[in-house]
Amino acid sequence: MTAAGRRLPAEWEPQVAVMMTWPHAGTDWVDELVEVEAIYTDIATRIAAYEPVLIVCNDGAERSRIGARLAAAGLRANRLKLIEAPSDDTWTRDHGPLTVIGDDHRPRLIDFRFNGWGGKYPATRDDRITVQVHAAGGFGDVPLDSSRLVLEGGAIETDGRGTALIVRRTVIDPARNPGWDQASITAELTRLLGLTRIHWLTHGWLSGDDTDGHVDTLARFCDADTIVHVTCNDPTDPDHDPLQQMAAELRDLRRPDGEVYRLVPLRQPAPIHDAAGKRLPASYANFLIINGAVLLPVYDDPADAEAIAALCRLFPGRRIEPVDCRALIRQGGSLHCISMQLPAVPV
């Protein structure tokens, strides 16, 4: 067990469900709702083939509509839980709870604050979702702890053994956590998540990213000794230098035994732009690990095949399922961003 008698499980550990907040006409998806709901339906049914899905619905009418839609798509009732909670947007990774396992071998939910990535977007309703879903019984009888710290789930990546990767500016940020310095943030994460080591990264950036550099778009643990990371091969690309600098930081990191990590590069897809010409932060690192599978975002790009092959090697015991996420990336996020796994109690 790690510090504070708690442990933040790695994503590849067993899960009881995956949580998703469904898009609706009051979100930024309003102009693309038909296409985006089709992707959400696809992702939910893929997840349900391996484990249950917890869907947060904006209201009662949405709950009925979404339930009927997913039933028509073949999603079995025993793999689906629908809970009502008003939402501003759908980035469940950032407003959903983190789950720790205590020294009593029982899970606890941690509800960190969410303020729309430092006040960039409305987030008051999203910030309340975890508490409302908990009150409605969506998480069963798992207890809930709260923190004043703003911490988005996409900002932290763990090996399940007490080590975390965090890009410094996504947490140590006066727009997110005024008055909190690195020492006080580390103490809070140790207390609530049981972390014993944090690798604070300074570099790493994708053009068009509103999160200031969430680690789940840049670098991910695939096991306790392996980190996969995004690379850019074009020296003229504005993402090239920040990603090169991040790779150098990753090479300098050490595992608890003092050895270097095995680093696996993932080449970026070619630049994708929205209708106004803005570059979008497409990333293959934004994959979701579930029981028996890895859902991988793809973008109709030649690099898709390389990413699929890389993940097949990294997760030999899991099925790699490519999901076309070109519609999701139009709002600046991808597959991992719209989901939050709920870990199971270890046997």
N, C-alpha and C positions, 0 to 999 in steps of 0.2 A: 504493500500500500504506500502511496505517496504522502506528501505533506498534508497536514490537517485531516488525515484519515479518509481522504477522498481521492478519487481517480477519475479523470476525464477520459472516457474510452475513445479509442481510435475508431474511425469510420468503418473499418473493415470488420469490426467485432459484431456479434449477433445483434439484430434489431427487432423490436416488437412492431414498429410501424414507421412510416415516413409521413410527415406533416406537410401540407401544401395549402396556401391561401389562394382561393380561386379568383380569377379576374372578373370584373363586373363593369357596368357602364359608368360607374363613378370613379374608375381608375384611369390612368394614362393610356390604357389599352382600348379605350372606347372606340377609336377609329379603326382598330384592327381586331376587334373582339372575335369575329367569326374565325379568323385564321389562328389566333392565339388560343382560343378555347379548344380548337382541334388538337393543338400541340399538348395542352394540359390533359386532354382526354387520353391522348396517346401515352403520355408519360405516366398518368395514374394507372392505366390498365397494364402497362408494362411492370410497374412496381407491384401491383396487386397479384401478378403471377408468382411473386416471391414472398410477399408479406403484406399486411394490411396497410391501408392508406387512410389518414385522418385529414379530412377536407374542411377548412374554415370557410363558411359561407357568409356573405354579407348580411343576409336577413332570411326570414322564413320563406319568402317567395323564391329566392335564389337557392335555398336548400332543396326545395321541391324540384326545381328545374334541373339542378346539377345531379340530384339523385336519379331522376328519370334519364338524363343524358348518359350517365355512367352505366346504368342498368342496361340501356339499349346498346351500349358498347360491349356488353358482356361481363362487366365487373360484378362479381358475386357479392351479395349483401353481407356475407360474413367476412369479407375483406375490406369493408368500407364503413367509416364512421363520419357522419356529417355533423358539424357543430356550428351554431350561429355566433358570429362576432363581427361587428362593423369593421371595415378595413379602408385605409387610404390607398394602399397599393398591395402588391402580391409578393414581395421579396421575403419569403418566409425564413430563409437562412438568417436574415438580419433582425427580424422581430420575434422569431420563435425562440423557445428555451434551449439552453444547453443542459445536458443531463450528465450527472456525475454518479458514480457508484461509491457508496460509503463503506466504512470498515465493518458495517453490519451486513454487507452484501446486498443492500437495498438501494434502489435509485432515488435520486433527488433531482428536481428540476431547479435550474437557476434562471431567474428572470432579470437580465440586465436591461438597462434603459436603451431605448432607441429613439434618436432625434433626427431621423432623416439625413444621416451622413453629415452631421454637423450643421443642421438647419437648412440644407439645400432644398428639401421638399417637405410638404406636410406629413406629419407622422404621429399626431396625437392619438388617433384611433389605433394605428398599428402598435403603438407602445403599450396599449391596454390588452392586446389580443391574448397574450399568454395567460394573464390573470383571468380573463373572461372564459377562455377555453378550460382552464383548470377548474373554475367555479362551476362550469356546466358538466363536469365529469369527463371531459375529453381525454384526460390523462389518467383516468382511473383514480386510484387512491395514492398516487405518487405525491409526496409532499413538495411544496414550492418554497424556495428561498428567493429573496429579492435583493438587488444591489442598486446603489445610486450610480454606479459606474456605467457609462455608455460603452457597450461592447457589442458590435455586430458579429453574428456567427461566422460571416465570411472573412472576418479579420483575424481569425485564430485557426490554426491547424495543429493537431497533436498526434504524437506517436502512440498514445495510450499508456505510456510509461512515465508520464510526468514532464515530458519535454514539449514545448510549443514553439511554433514559428509565428511571428507577428511582424508586420511591417509597421515600424515605429509611428509614422505619421497618421495611421488609421486609428490609433488609440490615444497616443500622447499628443493631444490636439486640443487647443483652447476652445475650438468650436464644439467639440464633443465633451471634453472633460476639463473645464476650467478649474484651476486650483489643484489638479492632480499631477504630480510629477511621476517619473518612472518608478521611483522607489515605492510610492504609495499605491500605484497601479499594480506593481508586482506583488505587493503585500495582499491586495484584494484578490488577485487571481490565485495566489497561493492559498488563501483562506477558503475561497469558495470552490475552486477547481482542483486543488491539490497539486498545482504545478510545482515542480522542483527546479526546472530550468526553462528560461525563455530565450530563444534566439531572436534578438531584435534586429530586423533587417532595415537598412537605411535606403536601399535602392530597389528598383523594380517598378515598372510603370507600363501601362497600356494606354495608348491614345484613346480619348473619349470616355475614360473611366471616371464615373462620378463618385466612386467610393474612396478616392485618393490612393488606391493601390491595395485592395483586398488581397490577402495572400492566396485565397482560393482561386484566383485567376492567374496566379504567378508560379506558385510552388506548392507541391502536395507530398505528404508522406504516402508511400505505397506499402511500406512495412517499416519497422523501427529503424532499419539501416539504410533505406532507400528514399530519395527525394526526386520526384520528377519536376522539371521546371521548364518554363516557356523560354524559347530562344527566337532570335530574329537574325536571319542570315544576310540581310541587305544593309550594308553600312550607311546608306543614305536614308534609311527609314528612321524617323524620330524615336521609335521604340528600341532601336538597336543598342545604343549606348547604355540606357538604364538597365536593360536586360543583361548586357554583358557585365555591368557592374554588380548586378545581383548575383550572377553566376560566380563571380569572384568571391563575393561574400559567402555563398554556399560552400565553395571549396575550402574556405577557412574554418567552417564549422566542424565541431567534433562531437561524436557520440559520447555517451556517458563513459564508455570504456577507453576513450581517448583516440579511437580510430576515426578516419574520415568517413563521411557518408558516401554511399554509392549514388552518383548523380546521373540522371537520365534526361537528356534534352527532348523537348517537344517543340518542333518548328511551328511558328505561327502560320495560320492561313494568310493568303494574300489580303491586303487591306479591303475591308468592307465599309461602305459609306451609306448613310441614310439619304433620304430624298433631298435634304438640304445640303448634302455634301460633307456632313460631319463624319469623321472616322469613328467606327464602333469597336468596342474592346472585345473582339472575338477571341476566345481562348479554349484550347483543348484541355487545359488544366481544370476546367470547371465541371469535371465529371462527378457523378454521384455513385458511391459504392453502396450496394444493398446486399441482402442475403442472396448469395449465389450469382450475382451479376454486377456489372458496372455499366451504368448508362452514360454514354459518351456524347457530348455535343459535337455535331459536325456541321459544315457550312458549304457543302457542294464545292469543295476545293480539292486540288490534287493532294494537299497535305493531309486530308482526311484519312487516306489509306495508311499513311505513316503513323498517325496517331492510333488508329485501330490496331495496327501491328505491334506498336510499342506497348499498349495496354494489355494485349494478349500475352505478351511476354511477362509483364509485371504482375498480372493477376491470372496465373494459369488455372486456378481452380474456379474461376468465375466466367460466365458468359459475357462477352463484350457486346453491348447493344447500342449501335449508333442511332442518334436521334437528331433529325434536322432541326437546328435551333436558329435558323436565319431570322425567323419572325421574333423570337425572344430577344435577340441581340439588338433589335431596333430600339429597345428601351434601356440598353446598356448593361443587361445581365444575361445569364444563360442558365443552364440546367441546374447546377448546384445552387445557384442563387435563389431559385424558386422552391427549394425543398429543405427540410430539416429532418434528419434521422432521429429516431427515438430509440436509444440503445436498450437491449434486453439485460436482465440480471444474469451475470455469468453463472454457469452451472458449476 
